[in-house]
């Protein structure tokens, strides 16, 4: 899991890029333009709809997921919202 302050660090940016190279780059030839979620443990989900992917990834993986658009590295990462009861 990461915090909002982590988003500002060079180490976080390096991890984000390395994760794309490992999981996203191999998908470029067949899934260009689709969205990819990568969990902290390396599990992946593909979806054509970014919002749907974010929803499903948050439910399935919890916090610490990286989101990418295949072929583009500008989508980002998110933390799961806290539930208010």
Secondary structure, 3 states (H helix, E strand, C coil): CCCHHHHHCHHHHHHHHHHHHHHHHHHHHHHCCCEEEECCCCCEEEECCHHHHHHHHHHHHCCCEEEEECCEEEEEEECCCCCCC
